[in-house]
Amino acid sequence: MKRILILLGKIIVKMLHLMKRNAGNLPGIILWHLTKHKCCSLFTVDCPIIAVTGTNGKTSVTNCIAQLFEKSGKKIIINREGNNLDTGICSMLLKYCDMSGKVKADYLILETDESHVPVVYSQLKLDTLVVLNFFRDQLDRNGEMETLIQKINGFCKTFEGNLILNGDDPNTARLGRANPKNTNVKYFHAEPYAFATHKIFEASEGRFCPFCGEPLEYEYYQYSHIGKFACGKCGFGNYEPYITASGIDLEKPVFTADGHSYSPKLNSIYNVYNMTAVAAAAKLYGIRQEVTDKVINNYTVKNGRMENFMLGDRKTTLNLAKNPVGANMTLRVMNEMNGEKELLFVLNDNVADGLDVSWIWDINFSIFERVTRVVTSGTRAYDIAVRIKCSGYDQSKIVVRPDLDKAVEELASTEGRKFVIANYTAVQPTRAALKRYIAKHGGKQE
């Protein structure tokens, strides 16, 4: 029966490719139904599996860890297209397995949706789980964050493999206590950067100790609830970091991890945490330092994540923000940059975004620094305009342009530095609109 299902899946993949269609999810959906929701159990993997999960940063960290092994001469399999549910992972494995379901590689490196970690790795043996952070995201799909954390915590209670955890996120660090028998728990940590604060300025999910309920005490906040914390009552948060990022200077940018200096291309504290997680994985698997240097120092993205464009002579940075933390991080990068600047915010409410856009009220627009004008666009252009106005921003400086091309034209109509925030289904149409402007008026995609 297993061979028949594998054959059927491979036929579906082949047919979709002949039709010029992406076979990223449909084959897995069909097998999911035929296997009574256990489609990943069809495969036998003969190599270590490294999974990366968390609300933000999964794609970047997964791709970087994959590069560590690729540049070390290893054969790896990765869901590079980002299909990170069990059905997407099943569809991807169909392309690499033989007719018995065996998958051969040196390492299997999988970006995995937070809610699907227990699902996928109850069927596939996991060697290492990297957990980056937990924030509220797509509430109408995931539910409240605590529900999501409890699912992964339940998995970790019996997991004895490597756990690489963000020790500066109490929601992530708590997983390290799930299984007292697991001696393979490792935390990554970052010392304060120039804009770390002693007070919280953004929506926070980590205010209370998950073990005794006492308010957590923070030495500093990097962003949102990410920072150096500890519980004065039970000691939660007091751990020895496996790897620490220090000497963080985002102007250069540069940081040090495990005594070695890195110069990443992306200058945000958010990226420093991502790259520290990558450095932790490199240390765990004994990757040569020169390989780690190349990966961390050269990694960049071209898919709407801190991607730069020139609209004529106006430098424009586009970033995806699918939840309050993602938006707040872009605002931080924008505010920390000297000089005046303008913002375009594109907000959609399509099914993939989550139909509930109430999350925009957790974005801290009151921290605007030298933002001289805001343009809003997307299916919920007026909603985001009202939100920004209610933060105290001058209404006369807000321009609403629901049509994306008109919004980009409006943004580029004035001089100066530009930033663009777009949520999930808005980011690719926004990239396309920026490219159309460049084709018509000049400029370039960096």
Summary of the structure (lengths in Angstrom):
residues: 446
radius of gyration: 22.1
end to end distance: 50.7
largest distance: 66.4
contacts: 1549
relative contact order: 0.10
helix: 38%
strand: 22%
